[in-house]
Amino acid sequence: MMHSTAGAAFWSVTVLVLWVVAVGGAAWATVWMTRRPRPRPPVLPSPLDILERRFAAGEITRDEFDEARARVREHELDV
């Protein structure tokens, strides 16, 4: 039985193209995964920031603000 040279060439080229696509796809995926920006966790406001916002919004009085700020600063020194 004779084998076709054209058939062997077709399969050789097909396998080569599949390998190039597989290696190229793996390289592209690696570059894409390593270079994409990572989501950063949200930055939470500090207790003092929250107090200042509440005071500025009129939710607490000056005396309440001063008392709470003193408690926050005491806690910061304990840590």
Biopython code that builds the backbone (N, CA, C, O; Angstrom):
import numpy as np
from Bio.PDB.StructureBuilder import StructureBuilder

atoms = [
    (1, "MET", "N", (0.819, -1.169, 0.000)),
    (1, "MET", "CA", (0.000, 0.000, 0.000)),
    (1, "MET", "C", (0.868, 1.239, 0.000)),
    (1, "MET", "O", (1.823, 1.338, 0.770)),
    (2, "MET", "N", (0.542, 2.171, -0.851)),
    (2, "MET", "CA", (1.330, 3.390, -0.948)),
    (2, "MET", "C", (0.694, 4.485, -0.096)),
    (2, "MET", "O", (-0.524, 4.666, -0.078)),
    (3, "HIS", "N", (1.546, 5.192, 0.593)),
    (3, "HIS", "CA", (1.075, 6.320, 1.393)),
    (3, "HIS", "C", (1.286, 7.603, 0.617)),
    (3, "HIS", "O", (2.289, 7.777, -0.076)),
    (4, "SER", "N", (0.333, 8.484, 0.747)),
    (4, "SER", "CA", (0.396, 9.747, 0.021)),
    (4, "SER", "C", (1.350, 10.698, 0.732)),
    (4, "SER", "O", (1.261, 10.899, 1.944)),
    (5, "THR", "N", (2.255, 11.273, -0.030)),
    (5, "THR", "CA", (3.174, 12.262, 0.515)),
    (5, "THR", "C", (2.415, 13.525, 0.898)),
    (5, "THR", "O", (2.760, 14.181, 1.881)),
    (6, "ALA", "N", (1.388, 13.872, 0.131)),
    (6, "ALA", "CA", (0.593, 15.054, 0.425)),
    (6, "ALA", "C", (-0.156, 14.877, 1.743)),
    (6, "ALA", "O", (-0.275, 15.826, 2.518)),
    (7, "GLY", "N", (-0.656, 13.683, 2.000)),
    (7, "GLY", "CA", (-1.362, 13.418, 3.251)),
    (7, "GLY", "C", (-0.448, 13.519, 4.455)),
    (7, "GLY", "O", (-0.840, 14.057, 5.491)),
    (8, "ALA", "N", (0.770, 13.007, 4.329)),
    (8, "ALA", "CA", (1.743, 13.091, 5.408)),
    (8, "ALA", "C", (2.152, 14.540, 5.645)),
    (8, "ALA", "O", (2.315, 14.956, 6.792)),
    (9, "ALA", "N", (2.318, 15.302, 4.587)),
    (9, "ALA", "CA", (2.683, 16.710, 4.710)),
    (9, "ALA", "C", (1.546, 17.490, 5.375)),
    (9, "ALA", "O", (1.791, 18.365, 6.205)),
    (10, "PHE", "N", (0.306, 17.171, 5.008)),
    (10, "PHE", "CA", (-0.848, 17.856, 5.601)),
    (10, "PHE", "C", (-0.874, 17.636, 7.113)),
    (10, "PHE", "O", (-1.037, 18.589, 7.875)),
    (11, "TRP", "N", (-0.717, 16.393, 7.546)),
    (11, "TRP", "CA", (-0.762, 16.104, 8.977)),
    (11, "TRP", "C", (0.444, 16.693, 9.715)),
    (11, "TRP", "O", (0.326, 17.114, 10.866)),
    (12, "SER", "N", (1.575, 16.720, 9.066)),
    (12, "SER", "CA", (2.756, 17.327, 9.694)),
    (12, "SER", "C", (2.528, 18.823, 9.928)),
    (12, "SER", "O", (2.834, 19.342, 11.002)),
    (13, "VAL", "N", (1.998, 19.498, 8.933)),
    (13, "VAL", "CA", (1.722, 20.939, 9.060)),
    (13, "VAL", "C", (0.622, 21.170, 10.090)),
    (13, "VAL", "O", (0.708, 22.107, 10.884)),
    (14, "THR", "N", (-0.410, 20.329, 10.088)),
    (14, "THR", "CA", (-1.516, 20.487, 11.034)),
    (14, "THR", "C", (-1.027, 20.338, 12.472)),
    (14, "THR", "O", (-1.392, 21.136, 13.335)),
    (15, "VAL", "N", (-0.212, 19.334, 12.733)),
    (15, "VAL", "CA", (0.320, 19.123, 14.083)),
    (15, "VAL", "C", (1.218, 20.294, 14.474)),
    (15, "VAL", "O", (1.160, 20.761, 15.611)),
    (16, "LEU", "N", (2.041, 20.771, 13.554)),
    (16, "LEU", "CA", (2.912, 21.911, 13.834)),
    (16, "LEU", "C", (2.085, 23.148, 14.172)),
    (16, "LEU", "O", (2.403, 23.862, 15.123)),
    (17, "VAL", "N", (1.034, 23.406, 13.408)),
    (17, "VAL", "CA", (0.173, 24.568, 13.662)),
    (17, "VAL", "C", (-0.507, 24.431, 15.018)),
    (17, "VAL", "O", (-0.603, 25.409, 15.759)),
    (18, "LEU", "N", (-0.979, 23.239, 15.353)),
    (18, "LEU", "CA", (-1.618, 23.036, 16.649)),
    (18, "LEU", "C", (-0.643, 23.275, 17.801)),
    (18, "LEU", "O", (-1.023, 23.857, 18.817)),
    (19, "TRP", "N", (0.597, 22.837, 17.657)),
    (19, "TRP", "CA", (1.596, 23.084, 18.689)),
    (19, "TRP", "C", (1.890, 24.575, 18.831)),
    (19, "TRP", "O", (2.015, 25.088, 19.943)),
    (20, "VAL", "N", (2.000, 25.263, 17.702)),
    (20, "VAL", "CA", (2.257, 26.714, 17.752)),
    (20, "VAL", "C", (1.099, 27.425, 18.435)),
    (20, "VAL", "O", (1.319, 28.317, 19.254)),
    (21, "VAL", "N", (-0.139, 27.040, 18.107)),
    (21, "VAL", "CA", (-1.310, 27.649, 18.734)),
    (21, "VAL", "C", (-1.329, 27.351, 20.234)),
    (21, "VAL", "O", (-1.618, 28.244, 21.030)),
    (22, "ALA", "N", (-1.031, 26.131, 20.628)),
    (22, "ALA", "CA", (-1.055, 25.757, 22.045)),
    (22, "ALA", "C", (0.018, 26.505, 22.835)),
    (22, "ALA", "O", (-0.265, 27.045, 23.904)),
    (23, "VAL", "N", (1.238, 26.539, 22.319)),
    (23, "VAL", "CA", (2.328, 27.226, 23.024)),
    (23, "VAL", "C", (2.084, 28.732, 23.031)),
    (23, "VAL", "O", (2.303, 29.390, 24.048)),
    (24, "GLY", "N", (1.633, 29.279, 21.908)),
    (24, "GLY", "CA", (1.332, 30.709, 21.856)),
    (24, "GLY", "C", (0.191, 31.079, 22.801)),
    (24, "GLY", "O", (0.248, 32.109, 23.473)),
    (25, "GLY", "N", (-0.841, 30.241, 22.854)),
    (25, "GLY", "CA", (-1.949, 30.495, 23.771)),
    (25, "GLY", "C", (-1.506, 30.436, 25.219)),
    (25, "GLY", "O", (-1.932, 31.260, 26.029)),
    (26, "ALA", "N", (-0.666, 29.484, 25.557)),
    (26, "ALA", "CA", (-0.153, 29.382, 26.920)),
    (26, "ALA", "C", (0.700, 30.599, 27.271)),
    (26, "ALA", "O", (0.601, 31.128, 28.378)),
    (27, "ALA", "N", (1.535, 31.045, 26.335)),
    (27, "ALA", "CA", (2.364, 32.232, 26.576)),
    (27, "ALA", "C", (1.490, 33.468, 26.748)),
    (27, "ALA", "O", (1.724, 34.271, 27.650)),
    (28, "TRP", "N", (0.479, 33.627, 25.886)),
    (28, "TRP", "CA", (-0.423, 34.778, 25.993)),
    (28, "TRP", "C", (-1.170, 34.764, 27.325)),
    (28, "TRP", "O", (-1.299, 35.804, 27.971)),
    (29, "ALA", "N", (-1.661, 33.597, 27.739)),
    (29, "ALA", "CA", (-2.395, 33.491, 29.001)),
    (29, "ALA", "C", (-1.493, 33.820, 30.185)),
    (29, "ALA", "O", (-1.930, 34.464, 31.139)),
    (30, "THR", "N", (-0.250, 33.385, 30.130)),
    (30, "THR", "CA", (0.692, 33.680, 31.206)),
    (30, "THR", "C", (0.949, 35.171, 31.307)),
    (30, "THR", "O", (0.922, 35.737, 32.400)),
    (31, "VAL", "N", (1.199, 35.813, 30.167)),
    (31, "VAL", "CA", (1.438, 37.260, 30.163)),
    (31, "VAL", "C", (0.195, 37.997, 30.636)),
    (31, "VAL", "O", (0.306, 38.939, 31.421)),
    (32, "TRP", "N", (-0.974, 37.595, 30.182)),
    (32, "TRP", "CA", (-2.217, 38.262, 30.566)),
    (32, "TRP", "C", (-2.469, 38.131, 32.066)),
    (32, "TRP", "O", (-2.876, 39.096, 32.713)),
    (33, "MET", "N", (-2.230, 36.947, 32.618)),
    (33, "MET", "CA", (-2.476, 36.728, 34.046)),
    (33, "MET", "C", (-1.490, 37.495, 34.919)),
    (33, "MET", "O", (-1.861, 37.956, 35.999)),
    (34, "THR", "N", (-0.248, 37.641, 34.478)),
    (34, "THR", "CA", (0.749, 38.303, 35.309)),
    (34, "THR", "C", (0.713, 39.818, 35.182)),
    (34, "THR", "O", (1.170, 40.511, 36.090)),
    (35, "ARG", "N", (0.189, 40.351, 34.096)),
    (35, "ARG", "CA", (0.214, 41.805, 33.894)),
    (35, "ARG", "C", (-1.101, 42.504, 34.186)),
    (35, "ARG", "O", (-1.142, 43.735, 34.206)),
    (36, "ARG", "N", (-2.166, 41.771, 34.410)),
    (36, "ARG", "CA", (-3.438, 42.444, 34.655)),
    (36, "ARG", "C", (-3.427, 43.050, 36.050)),
    (36, "ARG", "O", (-2.817, 42.495, 36.964)),
    (37, "PRO", "N", (-4.095, 44.180, 36.221)),
    (37, "PRO", "CA", (-4.093, 44.821, 37.540)),
    (37, "PRO", "C", (-4.892, 44.004, 38.550)),
    (37, "PRO", "O", (-5.955, 43.467, 38.240)),
    (38, "ARG", "N", (-4.369, 43.927, 39.732)),
    (38, "ARG", "CA", (-5.038, 43.197, 40.804)),
    (38, "ARG", "C", (-6.012, 44.141, 41.514)),
    (38, "ARG", "O", (-5.674, 45.297, 41.769)),
    (39, "PRO", "N", (-7.200, 43.666, 41.829)),
    (39, "PRO", "CA", (-8.114, 44.515, 42.588)),
    (39, "PRO", "C", (-7.579, 44.740, 44.003)),
    (39, "PRO", "O", (-7.142, 43.806, 44.675)),
    (40, "ARG", "N", (-7.625, 45.971, 44.429)),
    (40, "ARG", "CA", (-7.142, 46.291, 45.763)),
    (40, "ARG", "C", (-8.305, 46.318, 46.741)),
    (40, "ARG", "O", (-9.407, 46.742, 46.394)),
    (41, "PRO", "N", (-8.058, 45.869, 47.956)),
    (41, "PRO", "CA", (-9.147, 45.921, 48.937)),
    (41, "PRO", "C", (-9.486, 47.378, 49.248)),
    (41, "PRO", "O", (-8.608, 48.241, 49.229)),
    (42, "PRO", "N", (-10.746, 47.646, 49.533)),
    (42, "PRO", "CA", (-11.124, 49.031, 49.827)),
    (42, "PRO", "C", (-10.455, 49.512, 51.110)),
    (42, "PRO", "O", (-10.283, 48.751, 52.063)),
    (43, "VAL", "N", (-10.090, 50.765, 51.116)),
    (43, "VAL", "CA", (-9.464, 51.372, 52.289)),
    (43, "VAL", "C", (-10.586, 51.873, 53.190)),
    (43, "VAL", "O", (-11.392, 52.714, 52.791)),
    (44, "LEU", "N", (-10.626, 51.353, 54.393)),
    (44, "LEU", "CA", (-11.657, 51.752, 55.336)),
    (44, "LEU", "C", (-11.248, 53.034, 56.050)),
    (44, "LEU", "O", (-10.069, 53.229, 56.346)),
    (45, "PRO", "N", (-12.204, 53.902, 56.329)),
    (45, "PRO", "CA", (-11.863, 55.129, 57.054)),
    (45, "PRO", "C", (-11.490, 54.813, 58.499)),
    (45, "PRO", "O", (-11.993, 53.857, 59.090)),
    (46, "SER", "N", (-10.613, 55.619, 59.046)),
    (46, "SER", "CA", (-10.210, 55.416, 60.434)),
    (46, "SER", "C", (-11.334, 55.892, 61.363)),
    (46, "SER", "O", (-12.203, 56.656, 60.943)),
    (47, "PRO", "N", (-11.318, 55.450, 62.601)),
    (47, "PRO", "CA", (-12.337, 55.932, 63.544)),
    (47, "PRO", "C", (-12.342, 57.451, 63.672)),
    (47, "PRO", "O", (-13.402, 58.062, 63.814)),
    (48, "LEU", "N", (-11.158, 58.063, 63.623)),
    (48, "LEU", "CA", (-11.095, 59.518, 63.718)),
    (48, "LEU", "C", (-11.722, 60.178, 62.487)),
    (48, "LEU", "O", (-12.371, 61.217, 62.607)),
    (49, "ASP", "N", (-11.532, 59.584, 61.313)),
    (49, "ASP", "CA", (-12.176, 60.101, 60.095)),
    (49, "ASP", "C", (-13.696, 60.051, 60.224)),
    (49, "ASP", "O", (-14.392, 60.984, 59.822)),
    (50, "ILE", "N", (-14.201, 58.966, 60.782)),
    (50, "ILE", "CA", (-15.644, 58.819, 60.947)),
    (50, "ILE", "C", (-16.166, 59.864, 61.927)),
    (50, "ILE", "O", (-17.205, 60.482, 61.697)),
    (51, "LEU", "N", (-15.426, 60.055, 63.033)),
    (51, "LEU", "CA", (-15.829, 61.074, 64.005)),
    (51, "LEU", "C", (-15.858, 62.460, 63.377)),
    (51, "LEU", "O", (-16.804, 63.221, 63.582)),
    (52, "GLU", "N", (-14.826, 62.783, 62.617)),
    (52, "GLU", "CA", (-14.760, 64.101, 61.978)),
    (52, "GLU", "C", (-15.906, 64.293, 60.991)),
    (52, "GLU", "O", (-16.474, 65.382, 60.903)),
    (53, "ARG", "N", (-16.246, 63.249, 60.255)),
    (53, "ARG", "CA", (-17.360, 63.348, 59.311)),
    (53, "ARG", "C", (-18.674, 63.558, 60.046)),
    (53, "ARG", "O", (-19.492, 64.385, 59.645)),
    (54, "ARG", "N", (-18.873, 62.807, 61.123)),
    (54, "ARG", "CA", (-20.114, 62.961, 61.899)),
    (54, "ARG", "C", (-20.210, 64.349, 62.528)),
    (54, "ARG", "O", (-21.289, 64.940, 62.569)),
    (55, "PHE", "N", (-19.086, 64.868, 63.018)),
    (55, "PHE", "CA", (-19.091, 66.215, 63.609)),
    (55, "PHE", "C", (-19.379, 67.265, 62.538)),
    (55, "PHE", "O", (-20.155, 68.195, 62.761)),
    (56, "ALA", "N", (-18.755, 67.111, 61.389)),
    (56, "ALA", "CA", (-18.973, 68.064, 60.295)),
    (56, "ALA", "C", (-20.418, 68.018, 59.794)),
    (56, "ALA", "O", (-20.958, 69.037, 59.365)),
    (57, "ALA", "N", (-21.039, 66.846, 59.845)),
    (57, "ALA", "CA", (-22.425, 66.713, 59.391)),
    (57, "ALA", "C", (-23.423, 67.158, 60.457)),
    (57, "ALA", "O", (-24.623, 67.227, 60.190)),
    (58, "GLY", "N", (-22.935, 67.461, 61.664)),
    (58, "GLY", "CA", (-23.825, 67.901, 62.728)),
    (58, "GLY", "C", (-24.509, 66.764, 63.463)),
    (58, "GLY", "O", (-25.479, 66.989, 64.186)),
    (59, "GLU", "N", (-24.022, 65.559, 63.288)),
    (59, "GLU", "CA", (-24.631, 64.406, 63.959)),
    (59, "GLU", "C", (-24.262, 64.342, 65.438)),
    (59, "GLU", "O", (-25.016, 63.791, 66.240)),
    (60, "ILE", "N", (-23.103, 64.904, 65.805)),
    (60, "ILE", "CA", (-22.665, 64.909, 67.200)),
    (60, "ILE", "C", (-22.244, 66.330, 67.571)),
    (60, "ILE", "O", (-21.888, 67.137, 66.713)),
    (61, "THR", "N", (-22.296, 66.611, 68.867)),
    (61, "THR", "CA", (-21.911, 67.946, 69.347)),
    (61, "THR", "C", (-20.395, 68.008, 69.528)),
    (61, "THR", "O", (-19.691, 67.004, 69.422)),
    (62, "ARG", "N", (-19.921, 69.223, 69.803)),
    (62, "ARG", "CA", (-18.494, 69.418, 70.018)),
    (62, "ARG", "C", (-18.024, 68.627, 71.245)),
    (62, "ARG", "O", (-16.943, 68.038, 71.220)),
    (63, "ASP", "N", (-18.819, 68.609, 72.306)),
    (63, "ASP", "CA", (-18.446, 67.863, 73.519)),
    (63, "ASP", "C", (-18.376, 66.366, 73.238)),
    (63, "ASP", "O", (-17.446, 65.693, 73.683)),
    (64, "GLU", "N", (-19.359, 65.840, 72.499)),
    (64, "GLU", "CA", (-19.348, 64.418, 72.145)),
    (64, "GLU", "C", (-18.139, 64.087, 71.273)),
    (64, "GLU", "O", (-17.510, 63.041, 71.433)),
    (65, "PHE", "N", (-17.827, 64.996, 70.350)),
    (65, "PHE", "CA", (-16.671, 64.798, 69.474)),
    (65, "PHE", "C", (-15.380, 64.752, 70.283)),
    (65, "PHE", "O", (-14.550, 63.864, 70.089)),
    (66, "ASP", "N", (-15.211, 65.733, 71.208)),
    (66, "ASP", "CA", (-13.986, 65.777, 72.012)),
    (66, "ASP", "C", (-13.841, 64.535, 72.886)),
    (66, "ASP", "O", (-12.747, 63.987, 73.021)),
    (67, "GLU", "N", (-14.948, 64.096, 73.476)),
    (67, "GLU", "CA", (-14.904, 62.907, 74.325)),
    (67, "GLU", "C", (-14.563, 61.658, 73.508)),
    (67, "GLU", "O", (-13.725, 60.851, 73.912)),
    (68, "ALA", "N", (-15.205, 61.512, 72.382)),
    (68, "ALA", "CA", (-14.943, 60.336, 71.538)),
    (68, "ALA", "C", (-13.525, 60.366, 70.989)),
    (68, "ALA", "O", (-12.867, 59.328, 70.912)),
    (69, "ARG", "N", (-13.049, 61.547, 70.607)),
    (69, "ARG", "CA", (-11.676, 61.662, 70.088)),
    (69, "ARG", "C", (-10.669, 61.274, 71.163)),
    (69, "ARG", "O", (-9.676, 60.609, 70.868)),
    (70, "ALA", "N", (-10.917, 61.685, 72.416)),
    (70, "ALA", "CA", (-10.014, 61.316, 73.516)),
    (70, "ALA", "C", (-10.002, 59.800, 73.706)),
    (70, "ALA", "O", (-8.945, 59.213, 73.940)),
    (71, "ARG", "N", (-11.168, 59.165, 73.608)),
    (71, "ARG", "CA", (-11.228, 57.700, 73.753)),
    (71, "ARG", "C", (-10.496, 57.001, 72.605)),
    (71, "ARG", "O", (-9.810, 56.000, 72.815)),
    (72, "VAL", "N", (-10.647, 57.533, 71.397)),
    (72, "VAL", "CA", (-9.953, 56.937, 70.242)),
    (72, "VAL", "C", (-8.447, 57.056, 70.426)),
    (72, "VAL", "O", (-7.711, 56.105, 70.163)),
    (73, "ARG", "N", (-7.989, 58.208, 70.873)),
    (73, "ARG", "CA", (-6.546, 58.400, 71.060)),
    (73, "ARG", "C", (-6.005, 57.522, 72.184)),
    (73, "ARG", "O", (-4.880, 57.032, 72.092)),
    (74, "GLU", "N", (-6.798, 57.313, 73.257)),
    (74, "GLU", "CA", (-6.376, 56.404, 74.315)),
    (74, "GLU", "C", (-6.186, 55.001, 73.775)),
    (74, "GLU", "O", (-5.211, 54.320, 74.093)),
    (75, "HIS", "N", (-7.136, 54.582, 72.953)),
    (75, "HIS", "CA", (-7.071, 53.235, 72.365)),
    (75, "HIS", "C", (-5.876, 53.113, 71.440)),
    (75, "HIS", "O", (-5.226, 52.068, 71.409)),
    (76, "GLU", "N", (-5.570, 54.163, 70.682)),
    (76, "GLU", "CA", (-4.412, 54.120, 69.765)),
    (76, "GLU", "C", (-3.118, 53.967, 70.552)),
    (76, "GLU", "O", (-2.190, 53.303, 70.091)),
    (77, "LEU", "N", (-3.045, 54.576, 71.736)),
    (77, "LEU", "CA", (-1.840, 54.466, 72.550)),
    (77, "LEU", "C", (-1.703, 53.082, 73.163)),
    (77, "LEU", "O", (-0.589, 52.610, 73.390)),
    (78, "ASP", "N", (-2.847, 52.416, 73.437)),
    (78, "ASP", "CA", (-2.808, 51.076, 74.020)),
    (78, "ASP", "C", (-2.291, 50.037, 73.033)),
    (78, "ASP", "O", (-1.702, 49.035, 73.441)),
    (79, "VAL", "N", (-2.497, 50.256, 71.774)),
    (79, "VAL", "CA", (-2.146, 49.257, 70.754)),
    (79, "VAL", "C", (-0.721, 49.341, 70.416)),
    (79, "VAL", "O", (-0.240, 48.580, 69.576)),
]
sb = StructureBuilder()
sb.init_structure("model")
sb.init_model(0)
sb.init_chain("A")
sb.init_seg("    ")
for serial, (resi, resn, name, xyz) in enumerate(atoms, 1):
    if name == "N":
        sb.init_residue(resn, " ", resi, " ")
    sb.init_atom(name, np.array(xyz, "f"), 0.0, 1.0, " ", f" {name:<3s}", serial, name[0])
structure = sb.get_structure()
